[in-house]
Amino acid sequence: MNAPSRPVSAVEVVTFGCRLNAVESEAVRRAAENAGHRDTIVFNTCAVTQEAVRQARQSIRRAARARPHATIVVTGCAAQIDPAAFAGMPEVAAVMGNGDKARPDAWLDLARTGAARVNDVFALPETAHHFVAGAVDSIEGQTRAFVEVQNGCDHRCTFCIIPYGRGPSRSAPAGDVVAQIRRLCANGYREAVLTGVDITSWGHDLPGSPAFGWLVKQILRHAPELERLRVSSIDCIEADADLLDALANDKRFMPHLHLSLQAGDDLILKRMKRRHSRGDAIAFCREVRSARPDIVFGADFIAGFPTETEDMFARTLDLVEECGLTHLHVFPFSPRAGTPAARMPQVSADIAKDRARRLRALGEAKVAAHLDRQTGRRVTVLVERGGAGRSEDFTPAWTGEAPAGSVLDAVATGHRDGKLLLRPDACEPS
């Protein structure tokens, strides 16, 4: 089955940052088009680092030079946190907050009056029309469907600015999530990825305070047509028994988890205001691997956090081994204005970059070893665009000319450039 497609849009949305922004950009595009906007470029920004903000501003200037007659609207987390910085750019026609960016009425108001607003995101019951209505039933250019189940965050990690762009944690009702996934399946999607800012906090604000694992089980039970289910980054300390049970007992729940670990030293974790300890992370990975032996773990890390010594960093390197991690997503720490970590004693930028380089090198070695272990194994790969795809455990694979959206059942014969090679005579697209 081919991946869903649609005609070229009259509204271009340039997306920065996370998967949540990716799904929200689709709602933004639809709302803007339905309100009659044409020749419009919307920048859906990210604020996780100062570099992300710099890249957004640079991209806005580049777009204005390439399309001088286009109307440029800026939204997203960076716009929500510092609207004045974007409103002051001569290339920008309007700045719209996260609370309005997917609301049809906000885009109608902008079309009529040329005015947009940035409201207090902490005062909003929800931040996007599609979050409640479930209006996103396809995502342009994506083979896997991202499904927003949660938004916002009630925690205050000392390095993170995102709660000020997203507001408090809010959950989509389970029935709406299931209905949206069933529509996505009817439109040709075979894999759904549950996403949010802090998805394991899903349900805390709903009647009865259901846990995230209960939502996962409801999806697997009530959307039998869904072939593959994934979850985006999770906090291991909030993973509940139902989540682990679903992972252990339903093969449609793909054997890959990405963990928000950030560091391997307990004092650094405390200074980050993380809620887990080093021991918690190790115990969680051991428990999950016991329940699902084919699991593959990824993890986020920050190298060079304020006050981090070489010995503290060494414990992060050791944690990769002790948890059996494979895919590492590594950031050198850079101070984010407005966060407590920016006021802590800093590690030099050169040291942070060097530690990030060493951590990435370890990650590359772990990926290479993982790819070696796949040789000779039969894998099932969802084909994406560009002649590549992902196996059940999220391992990249070369898929040749198989149509995007199809699934290959094949034997891995080796790997090249970080992707599995598949034996052609064993490939069976469906």
CORFENPE-V449876 format. One record per backbone hydrogen bond with DSSP energy under -1.0 kcal/mol. CO is the residue of the C=O (numbers start at 1). NH is the residue of the N-H. If there is no record, write none. Layout:
co=CO nh=NH
co=CO nh=NH
//
This chain:
co=10 nh=40
co=12 nh=42
co=14 nh=44
co=18 nh=22
co=19 nh=23
co=20 nh=24
co=21 nh=25
co=23 nh=27
co=24 nh=28
co=25 nh=29
co=26 nh=30
co=27 nh=31
co=28 nh=32
co=29 nh=33
co=30 nh=34
co=31 nh=35
co=32 nh=37
co=33 nh=36
co=39 nh=71
co=40 nh=12
co=41 nh=73
co=42 nh=14
co=43 nh=75
co=44 nh=16
co=45 nh=77
co=49 nh=53
co=50 nh=54
co=51 nh=55
co=52 nh=56
co=53 nh=57
co=54 nh=58
co=55 nh=59
co=56 nh=60
co=57 nh=61
co=58 nh=62
co=59 nh=63
co=60 nh=64
co=61 nh=65
co=62 nh=66
co=63 nh=67
co=67 nh=70
co=71 nh=41
co=72 nh=93
co=72 nh=94
co=73 nh=43
co=74 nh=96
co=75 nh=45
co=76 nh=80
co=77 nh=81
co=78 nh=82
co=83 nh=87
co=84 nh=88
co=86 nh=89
co=89 nh=92
co=94 nh=74
co=97 nh=100
co=97 nh=101
co=100 nh=103
co=103 nh=107
co=104 nh=108
co=105 nh=109
co=106 nh=110
co=107 nh=111
co=108 nh=112
co=109 nh=113
co=110 nh=114
co=117 nh=97
co=120 nh=123
co=128 nh=131
co=129 nh=133
co=130 nh=134
co=139 nh=142
co=145 nh=193
co=147 nh=195
co=149 nh=172
co=151 nh=170
co=157 nh=160
co=158 nh=341
co=161 nh=164
co=162 nh=165
co=162 nh=166
co=163 nh=167
co=167 nh=153
co=170 nh=151
co=173 nh=177
co=174 nh=178
co=175 nh=179
co=176 nh=180
co=177 nh=181
co=178 nh=182
co=179 nh=183
co=180 nh=184
co=181 nh=185
co=182 nh=186
co=183 nh=187
co=184 nh=189
co=185 nh=188
co=190 nh=228
co=191 nh=145
co=192 nh=230
co=193 nh=147
co=194 nh=232
co=195 nh=149
co=198 nh=201
co=199 nh=202
co=201 nh=204
co=203 nh=206
co=206 nh=209
co=211 nh=215
co=212 nh=216
co=213 nh=217
co=214 nh=218
co=215 nh=219
co=216 nh=220
co=217 nh=221
co=218 nh=222
co=219 nh=223
co=223 nh=226
co=228 nh=192
co=229 nh=254
co=230 nh=194
co=234 nh=260
co=235 nh=238
co=236 nh=239
co=240 nh=244
co=241 nh=245
co=242 nh=246
co=243 nh=247
co=244 nh=248
co=245 nh=249
co=246 nh=250
co=250 nh=253
co=252 nh=229
co=254 nh=256
co=255 nh=296
co=257 nh=298
co=258 nh=234
co=259 nh=261
co=259 nh=300
co=261 nh=263
co=262 nh=302
co=265 nh=269
co=266 nh=270
co=267 nh=271
co=268 nh=272
co=269 nh=274
co=272 nh=158
co=277 nh=281
co=278 nh=282
co=279 nh=283
co=280 nh=284
co=281 nh=285
co=282 nh=286
co=283 nh=287
co=284 nh=288
co=285 nh=289
co=286 nh=290
co=287 nh=291
co=288 nh=292
co=292 nh=295
co=296 nh=257
co=297 nh=326
co=297 nh=327
co=298 nh=259
co=299 nh=329
co=300 nh=262
co=301 nh=331
co=303 nh=333
co=305 nh=308
co=309 nh=313
co=310 nh=314
co=311 nh=315
co=313 nh=317
co=314 nh=318
co=315 nh=319
co=316 nh=320
co=318 nh=322
co=319 nh=323
co=320 nh=325
co=327 nh=299
co=329 nh=301
co=331 nh=303
co=336 nh=339
co=340 nh=343
co=341 nh=344
co=348 nh=352
co=349 nh=353
co=350 nh=354
co=351 nh=355
co=352 nh=356
co=353 nh=357
co=354 nh=358
co=355 nh=359
co=356 nh=360
co=357 nh=361
co=358 nh=362
co=359 nh=363
co=360 nh=364
co=361 nh=365
co=362 nh=366
co=363 nh=367
co=364 nh=368
co=365 nh=369
co=366 nh=370
co=367 nh=371
co=368 nh=372
co=369 nh=373
co=374 nh=377
co=377 nh=412
co=379 nh=410
co=381 nh=408
co=382 nh=390
co=383 nh=405
co=387 nh=399
co=387 nh=400
co=388 nh=384
co=389 nh=397
co=390 nh=382
co=391 nh=394
co=395 nh=391
co=396 nh=420
co=397 nh=389
co=399 nh=402
co=403 nh=406
co=404 nh=3
co=406 nh=383
co=407 nh=430
co=408 nh=381
co=410 nh=379
co=411 nh=423
co=412 nh=376
co=414 nh=421
co=416 nh=419
co=419 nh=416
co=420 nh=398
co=421 nh=413
co=423 nh=426
co=424 nh=427
//
